[in-house]
Amino acid sequence: MGAGEVIGILVSIISVAAGLPEVYRQYQKDPRGFWKTIRLMGAYCLYGSVGIALLLLSLDGPQPPDKAGAATAFMILWIIYGALWLVRLAPRQTPLPGWVARRFSLLDYAIAGVIFLSGSYVFLG
């Protein structure tokens, strides 16, 4: 295991540990909201896993730079789009800005369009 992997694992562990006090407070104040958050995070993990699986199934061996760039764009925007919906659906104390809270807005269509275009190039070649 290289230094990059170790740093990635440490950052992940620290990020989870930093959120634990807030998770505990949410469980004490709003148990239903806590369980909704847990379900949404599970769905987001499944969503991310599906994106990774799609990408791994489509790529084999070294890729040309343009296909690698399209695959990178696909995966980054796949994750961002899932996170956008996670933010919209998760329980919160403060309201979201209008441009984030608005469902099926220009933001959604722009991200979905780039996901579709980059995915088409990656998967259909």
C-alpha positions in Angstrom: 0.0 0.0 0.0 1.4 3.3 -1.0 1.6 6.6 0.8 -1.4 8.0 -1.2 -3.7 5.1 -0.1 -2.6 5.5 3.5 -3.3 9.3 3.4 -6.7 8.6 1.8 -7.7 6.1 4.5 -6.5 8.5 7.3 -8.5 11.4 5.8 -11.6 9.2 5.6 -11.2 8.1 9.2 -10.6 11.6 10.5 -13.6 12.9 8.5 -15.9 10.2 10.0 -14.6 10.8 13.5 -15.1 14.6 13.2 -18.8 14.0 12.4 -19.5 11.6 15.2 -20.4 14.3 17.9 -23.0 15.9 15.6 -24.4 12.5 14.8 -24.8 11.8 18.5 -26.5 15.1 19.0 -28.9 14.5 16.2 -29.7 11.0 17.6 -30.5 12.6 21.0 -32.6 15.5 19.6 -34.3 13.8 16.6 -34.1 10.0 16.4 -36.3 9.8 13.4 -34.1 12.3 11.5 -31.1 10.3 12.6 -32.4 7.1 11.1 -33.5 9.0 7.9 -29.9 10.3 7.6 -28.5 6.8 8.1 -30.8 5.4 5.3 -29.9 8.3 3.0 -26.2 7.7 3.6 -26.6 4.0 2.8 -28.4 4.9 -0.4 -25.7 7.3 -1.3 -23.0 4.6 -0.7 -25.0 2.3 -2.9 -25.3 5.0 -5.6 -21.6 5.7 -5.5 -20.8 1.9 -5.7 -23.1 1.6 -8.8 -21.1 4.4 -10.5 -17.8 2.8 -9.7 -19.0 -0.6 -10.9 -20.3 0.9 -14.2 -16.9 2.6 -14.7 -14.9 -0.4 -13.9 -17.0 -2.6 -16.2 -16.5 -0.3 -19.1 -12.7 0.2 -18.8 -10.1 -2.4 -19.4 -6.4 -1.7 -19.7 -4.7 1.6 -20.6 -7.1 4.2 -22.1 -6.4 7.1 -24.4 -6.3 10.4 -22.6 -9.6 11.7 -24.0 -11.5 8.5 -22.8 -9.7 8.7 -19.4 -10.8 12.4 -19.1 -14.4 11.5 -20.0 -14.4 8.7 -17.4 -13.0 11.1 -14.8 -15.7 13.7 -15.6 -18.4 11.0 -15.5 -17.3 9.7 -12.0 -16.8 13.2 -10.5 -20.2 14.5 -11.7 -21.9 11.2 -10.8 -20.7 11.7 -7.2 -21.5 15.4 -7.2 -25.1 14.8 -8.5 -25.6 12.1 -5.8 -24.3 14.5 -3.1 -26.7 17.2 -4.4 -29.7 15.0 -3.9 -28.4 13.8 -0.6 -28.2 17.4 0.6 -31.7 18.1 -0.7 -33.2 15.1 1.1 -31.3 15.0 4.4 -32.8 16.5 7.5 -31.3 19.9 8.4 -31.6 22.8 10.8 -31.1 25.7 8.3 -32.7 26.0 4.8 -30.7 25.5 1.7 -30.0 28.3 -0.8 -32.7 28.4 -3.5 -30.4 27.3 -6.3 -29.6 24.1 -4.4 -33.0 23.4 -3.0 -34.9 23.7 -6.4 -35.4 20.2 -7.8 -35.0 19.5 -11.5 -33.6 22.9 -12.1 -31.0 24.1 -14.7 -28.3 22.8 -12.3 -29.8 19.3 -12.5 -30.1 19.3 -16.3 -26.5 20.6 -16.7 -25.0 18.0 -14.5 -27.1 15.2 -15.9 -26.3 16.3 -19.5 -22.5 16.2 -18.9 -22.9 12.8 -17.1 -24.8 11.5 -20.1 -22.3 12.9 -22.7 -19.2 11.7 -20.8 -20.9 8.4 -20.0 -21.9 7.9 -23.7 -18.3 8.5 -24.8 -16.9 6.1 -22.1 -19.4 3.3 -22.5 -20.2 3.5 -26.2 -16.7 4.5 -27.3 
